[in-house]
Amino acid sequence: MSSPLVIRNLTPRPIEVKRCEYHGIAPSLSQGGFTNITHNVTSLFRNATSPAAPQVDEPTTSFVHEDVSIPIEPFKTLTTEIRPQSANETLHLVFETEGEQHRLETPTPTSNSTTLKPLTDNPRFNYTAVHLPEHCHLTLYSSADLSSWMRFFKDDTPLSALSIPGTHNSPTCHRALPSVRCQATSPPEQLDNGVRFFDIRVQPEAPLDPANDRLNLVHGVFPISLTGNKYLRDLVQEVYAFLDRNPTETLIMSLKREGTGSATDAQLSRILKDHYAGDPNRWFTAPRIPYLGEARGKIVLVRRFGLEDSLKQEWGGAGWGIDAENWADNTPNATCPSGDVCVQDFYEVLETVNIEKKIQYSQEHLERAAKCVCTLPAQDEPASHPPKQPFFINFLTASNFWKVGCWPEKIAAKLNPAIIEYLCRKHNETADEAEAAGDGSTGIVVCDWVGHKGNWDLVRCIVGMNAKLEMREQGL
């Protein structure tokens, strides 16, 4: 007998399964309570992450259905009595929330997540499902418009309380050495699909010339493109354009000096101050974690470099930018001396067998972030103190230049699906979910090769983990 379907509701509202339809089985009245045999039922599947995906053809096989009542409370997991009869069978489920019904087909025709089809005009709710057939597990998230998902959160939300998708060596989407390229898509496409943290490495082109603002984009000692230098100026202009179109959003930008030049951190800090981050309408450069309202429409600077002496006197002597200068190298868990950043950045995966260790460290850092409970101001009371919660920055990235199986794309092909499964099945879940007192945040999850072939499921799962915080803010 097949395993029962497990359903996890990671939305702020109760959801009830109202109807089950088994397609692709022979008509029979011996199904125990199933009735209404019919033909040619139109599938209502729509793929969420691949806009060009075709609609599923109308099935010509028969089906049986049963009206049921299976309530699932917010942030609860339920093992149901729903059992697909065979591998060739398609199961259609109808879910209801506050009188509004939505329909889902499993298994989905692609490996990507699926948007439930609303069975009413002008629906108030939208849902995304991730089906893990090997575990007979279905996870439901509230769907978000990934281009502007931050608009649902209040201005006094600490930025560190949010579950934020990020990318590692974010602009490395060009033709480059396999160990240098870390991304499948361009920075503008990443932004449009929900990424809100960029990891950027630069090398000043002419550090002794105060009028020269050119900062070459690099990865380690290599340029990010084999077809010519790429520059931070162009990347920043792309970010500005996105924020102008989506003023509810912000981008956290981690900047670090790398490359083969002779520049110093002090020189880099002066170039950034004079030529890039001097406009307070475009950049948030206070040496603290901001509230979302302070950061909307701006780039938030996280600096992984030292400061010129004069910049150490900024903000009343507190410095300039969120301080991540003393970032522990190759660490499974460390907090920067500033207290503003707690990082997992174990990257020396020298053999493919070590990828499992990287997965373990990544999951453990997700657990640390999930346990935090954001302190929200009282109703109608403005936030008056900086957020206490640090940025939990979790790199799902690693590389070994000398081993093909440990290049970024190869590691991402194993790590990204493992983290999707973990988020769907286990993140912030205990034997008694009532004991999961944290907000269930993921922190900032920094990825390689997201969006490859149109698959943004990892980003959707990360953004979906904001549901408990959203529920608290809305008083549900």
matplotlib code that plots the C-alpha trace (Angstrom):
import matplotlib.pyplot as plt

x = [0.0, 1.3, 2.3, -0.2, 0.1, 1.6, 0.5, 2.3, 0.5, 3.1, 0.5, -1.0, -4.5, -6.2, -6.7, -9.1, -9.0, -12.5, -12.3, -10.0, -10.0, -8.1, -7.4, -5.9, -7.4, -9.9, -13.6, -14.6, -17.2, -15.0, -13.0, -14.7, -16.8, -15.7, -18.4, -19.2, -17.1, -16.6, -14.3, -12.4, -11.9, -9.8, -6.6, -6.3, -2.6, -0.5, 3.3, 4.5, 8.2, 8.2, 5.8, 6.1, 5.1, 2.2, -1.1, -1.7, -3.8, -7.2, -6.9, -9.0, -8.9, -11.6, -11.5, -13.3, -13.8, -14.6, -15.8, -13.8, -13.1, -9.4, -8.6, -4.9, -4.1, -1.4, 2.2, 1.0, 1.8, -0.8, -0.5, -3.7, -5.5, -5.1, -3.2, -2.5, -3.3, -0.4, 2.5, 0.5, -2.3, -2.8, -4.4, -6.4, -7.1, -9.4, -8.5, -10.7, -9.7, -12.5, -14.9, -12.5, -11.5, -8.3, -7.3, -4.0, -2.8, -0.1, 2.3, 3.0, 3.9, 7.3, 9.7, 9.0, 6.6, 2.9, 0.4, -3.0, -5.8, -8.4, -12.0, -13.4, -13.0, -10.9, -9.4, -8.2, -5.6, -3.0, -1.1, 2.0, 2.6, 5.9, 5.4, 8.1, 6.9, 9.8, 8.4, 4.8, 4.9, 3.1, 3.9, 1.7, 3.0, 1.3, 2.2, 4.2, 4.8, 8.6, 9.3, 7.8, 7.4, 8.6, 5.5, 3.5, 5.7, 5.4, 8.0, 9.0, 10.0, 13.7, 15.4, 17.2, 13.9, 13.0, 13.8, 15.8, 17.1, 20.6, 23.1, 26.9, 29.2, 25.9, 27.2, 29.1, 26.6, 28.9, 31.1, 33.9, 36.0, 33.7, 35.0, 34.4, 30.8, 28.3, 25.0, 22.7, 20.9, 21.8, 21.4, 18.3, 16.6, 17.6, 16.0, 12.8, 12.6, 12.9, 16.6, 17.4, 21.0, 24.0, 27.5, 29.9, 33.7, 35.6, 39.1, 39.9, 41.3, 43.3, 43.4, 45.8, 43.6, 40.9, 38.9, 38.7, 35.7, 36.2, 35.7, 36.3, 34.0, 36.1, 35.8, 39.0, 41.9, 39.8, 37.7, 34.0, 34.0, 36.3, 35.0, 36.2, 36.0, 32.6, 32.2, 30.3, 29.0, 26.9, 25.6, 24.6, 22.7, 20.7, 19.9, 18.8, 16.5, 14.9, 14.4, 12.8, 10.3, 9.8, 10.1, 8.8, 12.0, 15.6, 18.8, 21.5, 24.9, 27.9, 31.1, 34.6, 37.9, 39.5, 41.6, 45.3, 45.7, 47.6, 44.7, 44.0, 40.7, 41.1, 41.4, 38.3, 36.3, 37.1, 36.1, 32.8, 32.1, 33.0, 31.6, 28.9, 27.4, 27.4, 23.8, 21.5, 18.5, 20.1, 22.2, 21.8, 25.3, 24.6, 26.6, 23.6, 20.8, 17.9, 14.2, 12.5, 11.0, 14.5, 15.8, 13.0, 14.3, 17.9, 21.0, 22.0, 25.8, 27.4, 31.1, 33.7, 36.6, 38.4, 37.8, 40.0, 40.6, 38.3, 35.4, 35.8, 34.5, 31.2, 27.9, 29.3, 32.5, 30.6, 32.0, 30.4, 28.3, 27.3, 30.5, 31.4, 35.1, 36.4, 34.4, 35.7, 37.1, 35.7, 33.5, 30.4, 29.2, 30.7, 29.6, 31.4, 32.8, 30.2, 27.5, 25.5, 26.4, 26.3, 27.7, 28.0, 30.6, 32.2, 33.4, 36.4, 34.6, 37.7, 35.9, 32.4, 31.8, 32.2, 29.0, 27.0, 29.0, 28.1, 24.4, 24.6, 26.2, 23.7, 20.7, 22.1, 22.4, 18.8, 17.9, 19.7, 17.8, 14.5, 14.7, 14.7, 11.6, 11.4, 10.6, 7.8, 6.8, 3.5, 0.6, 0.9, 4.2, 7.2, 10.4, 12.8, 15.8, 18.0, 17.0, 18.7, 18.5, 21.7, 21.8, 22.1, 24.0, 24.0, 26.1, 24.9, 28.1, 31.4, 34.0, 37.2, 39.0, 40.8, 37.9, 35.1, 32.5, 33.1, 32.7, 29.8, 27.3, 27.9, 27.6, 24.5, 22.8, 23.1, 22.8, 19.8, 17.4, 18.5, 17.7, 14.3, 13.5, 14.6, 12.6, 9.5, 9.6, 11.6, 12.4, 11.1, 9.3, 9.5, 7.8, 5.1, 5.0, 3.5, 7.1, 8.5, 8.4, 10.6, 9.4, 10.8, 13.0, 15.7, 17.9, 19.8, 20.3, 23.0, 22.8, 24.5, 22.8, 19.2, 16.9, 18.6, 16.2, 13.5, 13.5, 13.1, 11.7, 14.5, 13.8, 10.0, 10.6, 12.8, 10.3, 7.5, 9.1, 8.1, 4.6, 4.8, 6.2, 3.5, 0.9, 2.2, 2.3, -1.2, -2.5, -4.0]
y = [0.0, 3.5, 5.9, 8.4, 12.0, 14.4, 18.0, 20.9, 24.3, 27.1, 29.9, 32.3, 30.9, 27.5, 25.5, 22.6, 19.8, 19.6, 17.2, 14.4, 13.3, 10.3, 10.4, 7.8, 4.7, 2.3, 3.0, 1.0, 1.2, -0.8, 2.3, 2.6, 5.7, 7.2, 8.0, 10.1, 8.5, 10.8, 11.5, 14.4, 16.5, 19.6, 19.9, 23.2, 23.1, 26.2, 26.3, 29.1, 29.4, 28.8, 31.3, 29.6, 26.2, 24.7, 23.8, 20.2, 18.4, 17.2, 13.6, 11.0, 8.5, 8.1, 9.3, 8.9, 11.5, 11.9, 15.0, 15.2, 17.5, 17.6, 20.9, 21.9, 24.7, 27.3, 26.0, 22.5, 19.2, 16.5, 12.9, 12.3, 9.1, 10.2, 7.5, 7.6, 4.2, 3.9, 5.7, 6.5, 8.2, 11.9, 13.3, 16.5, 18.3, 21.1, 23.3, 25.9, 29.0, 31.3, 30.0, 30.4, 27.3, 26.5, 23.4, 21.5, 18.6, 16.2, 15.0, 18.2, 17.9, 19.5, 19.4, 23.1, 24.5, 24.9, 27.7, 26.5, 27.4, 29.6, 28.4, 31.9, 35.2, 37.9, 35.6, 37.2, 34.4, 32.8, 29.7, 27.8, 24.1, 22.2, 18.5, 16.1, 12.8, 10.7, 11.6, 11.8, 15.3, 18.5, 21.9, 24.9, 28.5, 31.8, 33.0, 36.2, 38.6, 38.1, 41.5, 43.3, 40.8, 43.3, 45.4, 43.1, 44.0, 47.0, 49.8, 49.0, 45.4, 44.9, 43.9, 41.1, 39.5, 38.7, 35.6, 36.9, 35.2, 36.1, 35.2, 34.5, 36.5, 37.8, 39.2, 36.1, 35.1, 35.8, 33.5, 32.6, 29.8, 27.2, 27.7, 31.5, 31.5, 31.1, 32.3, 31.3, 34.6, 38.3, 40.6, 42.3, 38.9, 37.9, 41.1, 40.6, 37.1, 38.0, 38.1, 40.9, 40.3, 40.6, 39.4, 41.6, 41.4, 44.4, 45.6, 49.4, 50.0, 53.1, 53.4, 56.3, 58.5, 60.0, 60.9, 57.4, 55.5, 52.3, 49.2, 45.9, 43.1, 40.0, 36.5, 35.8, 36.7, 36.3, 38.8, 37.6, 37.6, 36.2, 38.9, 42.0, 43.7, 44.3, 47.2, 48.0, 51.2, 49.4, 47.0, 49.8, 51.5, 48.3, 48.1, 51.8, 51.1, 48.1, 50.1, 53.0, 50.5, 48.8, 51.5, 49.1, 47.0, 47.2, 45.5, 44.5, 44.6, 43.0, 44.5, 43.0, 43.8, 40.9, 40.6, 41.0, 44.7, 46.7, 48.7, 48.8, 48.6, 52.2, 53.3, 51.2, 52.8, 56.3, 55.4, 54.0, 57.0, 59.6, 58.0, 55.6, 55.5, 59.2, 59.8, 59.0, 58.8, 55.9, 54.2, 53.3, 53.5, 53.8, 51.2, 49.3, 47.1, 49.2, 48.8, 48.1, 51.6, 53.2, 50.9, 50.9, 52.2, 52.0, 49.8, 48.7, 48.6, 45.6, 46.1, 43.4, 45.8, 48.2, 51.9, 55.0, 56.8, 59.7, 57.3, 55.7, 59.0, 58.9, 58.5, 60.0, 57.9, 54.6, 54.1, 53.7, 50.8, 47.6, 46.2, 42.7, 43.4, 40.7, 37.9, 34.5, 32.5, 29.1, 28.9, 26.8, 29.4, 32.7, 36.1, 39.2, 41.4, 44.1, 41.6, 42.5, 39.5, 35.8, 33.8, 30.2, 30.3, 26.9, 26.7, 24.3, 21.3, 19.6, 16.3, 15.6, 13.6, 16.8, 18.2, 16.4, 18.3, 21.6, 20.6, 19.9, 23.2, 25.1, 23.4, 24.1, 27.8, 27.8, 26.4, 29.2, 31.8, 30.1, 30.2, 34.0, 36.0, 39.4, 42.2, 44.2, 47.7, 48.0, 49.0, 52.6, 53.0, 53.8, 51.7, 53.6, 51.4, 49.5, 45.9, 43.4, 40.5, 40.1, 39.2, 35.4, 35.0, 31.4, 30.6, 27.5, 27.8, 26.1, 25.3, 23.5, 24.9, 21.6, 19.2, 19.2, 17.7, 20.6, 23.5, 25.9, 24.6, 21.0, 21.7, 23.8, 20.9, 18.9, 21.6, 23.6, 20.6, 19.4, 22.8, 23.0, 19.6, 20.7, 24.0, 22.2, 19.3, 20.2, 24.0, 25.3, 22.1, 20.1, 16.9, 19.3, 22.3, 24.4, 24.2, 25.9, 29.3, 31.1, 33.1, 30.5, 32.9, 31.6, 34.6, 35.6, 32.5, 33.0, 30.7, 29.7, 28.9, 29.9, 30.5, 27.9, 26.9, 29.1, 27.3, 29.8, 27.3, 27.9, 31.6, 30.9, 28.7, 31.3, 34.1, 31.8, 31.4, 35.0, 33.8, 33.5, 37.0, 38.3, 36.6, 38.3, 41.7, 41.4, 40.1, 36.9]
z = [0.0, -0.8, 1.9, 3.2, 2.0, 4.6, 4.3, 6.0, 6.2, 6.3, 5.8, 8.4, 8.0, 8.6, 5.4, 4.9, 2.3, 0.9, -2.0, -3.4, -7.0, -8.2, -11.9, -14.1, -12.4, -13.8, -13.0, -10.0, -7.3, -4.9, -3.9, -0.6, -0.5, -3.9, -6.3, -9.4, -12.1, -15.0, -18.0, -19.7, -16.6, -17.4, -15.3, -13.6, -13.1, -13.6, -13.0, -10.8, -11.6, -15.4, -17.1, -20.4, -19.1, -21.1, -19.6, -19.0, -21.6, -20.6, -19.3, -21.0, -18.2, -15.6, -12.0, -8.7, -6.1, -2.4, -0.5, 2.7, 5.6, 6.7, 8.5, 8.9, 11.2, 10.4, 10.8, 11.4, 9.7, 9.3, 8.1, 6.2, 5.1, 1.4, -0.4, -4.2, -5.6, -8.1, -9.6, -12.7, -10.8, -10.5, -7.4, -7.5, -4.1, -3.4, -0.5, 1.2, 3.2, 4.7, 2.1, -0.9, -2.7, -4.6, -6.6, -6.9, -9.0, -7.7, -8.7, -10.6, -14.3, -13.6, -10.7, -10.0, -7.4, -8.4, -7.9, -6.8, -9.1, -7.5, -8.1, -7.6, -9.3, -7.6, -4.9, -1.7, -1.1, -3.3, -2.5, -3.8, -3.2, -3.2, -3.7, -2.6, -4.1, -2.7, 0.8, -0.2, 1.3, 0.3, 1.7, 1.2, 1.2, 0.7, -2.8, -3.1, -5.9, -5.8, -7.4, -4.4, -1.5, 1.1, 0.7, 3.0, 6.0, 8.3, 8.3, 11.9, 10.9, 11.8, 8.5, 10.4, 11.3, 7.6, 5.7, 2.8, -0.3, -1.4, -4.0, -3.7, -6.0, -7.4, -10.8, -11.8, -14.5, -17.4, -19.5, -17.1, -15.6, -14.2, -10.7, -11.0, -12.3, -9.5, -11.0, -13.8, -14.1, -14.2, -11.1, -12.5, -13.0, -9.5, -8.1, -10.1, -8.6, -5.0, -4.2, -1.7, -0.7, -3.0, -2.3, -4.2, -4.5, -6.1, -6.9, -7.4, -10.8, -9.9, -6.1, -6.2, -8.4, -6.3, -9.4, -10.7, -9.4, -11.4, -9.2, -11.1, -10.2, -9.3, -7.7, -5.8, -8.1, -11.3, -13.2, -13.4, -17.2, -19.9, -22.3, -20.5, -17.2, -15.5, -13.1, -9.9, -11.4, -13.9, -11.3, -8.9, -11.7, -12.3, -8.6, -8.6, -11.6, -9.7, -6.5, -8.5, -9.9, -6.6, -3.8, -1.1, -1.5, -0.3, -1.2, 1.3, -0.4, 1.2, -0.3, 0.0, -1.6, -3.6, -6.7, -7.6, -7.4, -4.8, -3.4, 0.3, 2.3, 3.3, -0.4, -1.2, 1.6, 0.4, -3.2, -2.0, 0.2, -2.5, -5.6, -4.6, -1.1, -0.2, -1.1, 1.9, -0.4, -2.2, 0.5, 4.2, 5.7, 9.5, 11.5, 12.6, 11.3, 10.0, 10.2, 6.9, 6.7, 6.9, 4.1, 1.5, -1.8, -0.7, -0.7, 2.8, 3.1, 4.8, 4.7, 4.7, 4.6, 6.9, 7.0, 6.3, 9.5, 8.7, 8.1, 11.5, 12.9, 10.9, 12.9, 16.0, 16.0, 15.5, 12.0, 8.6, 7.3, 9.1, 10.4, 9.1, 8.7, 10.9, 9.3, 10.4, 7.5, 6.5, 9.6, 10.4, 12.9, 14.1, 15.1, 14.0, 16.8, 16.0, 17.0, 13.9, 11.8, 12.6, 9.7, 8.3, 5.6, 5.5, 1.9, 1.7, 0.3, -1.0, -1.8, -2.9, 0.2, 2.2, 0.6, 3.3, 5.9, 4.2, 4.1, 7.8, 8.7, 6.5, 8.2, 11.7, 10.8, 9.6, 13.0, 14.8, 12.8, 13.3, 17.1, 17.2, 18.1, 16.6, 19.1, 17.6, 18.8, 20.5, 18.3, 17.0, 18.9, 16.7, 17.0, 19.2, 19.5, 17.0, 16.4, 18.7, 16.3, 14.1, 10.5, 10.3, 7.0, 5.7, 2.7, 0.8, -1.3, -1.6, -4.2, -5.0, -8.1, -8.7, -8.5, -11.1, -8.8, -6.3, -8.7, -7.7, -10.2, -9.1, -5.4, -5.9, -7.8, -4.5, -1.9, -3.2, -3.4, 0.0, 1.5, -0.3, 1.2, 4.7, 4.6, 3.4, 5.8, 8.9, 9.3, 12.6, 13.3, 16.5, 17.7, 19.1, 16.8, 19.6, 21.1, 18.0, 19.7, 17.2, 14.2, 11.9, 10.0, 7.7, 8.0, 4.9, 2.7, 0.2, -2.9, -6.1, -9.3, -8.3, -11.2, -13.3, -16.1, -14.5, -11.2, -8.3, -5.8, -3.3, -3.3, -3.0, 0.0, 1.8, 1.2, 2.3, 5.7, 6.5, 7.1, 10.9, 11.2, 8.9, 11.0, 14.2, 12.5, 11.3, 14.6, 13.1]

ax = plt.figure().add_subplot(projection="3d")
ax.plot(x, y, z, "-o")
ax.set_aspect("equal")
plt.show()
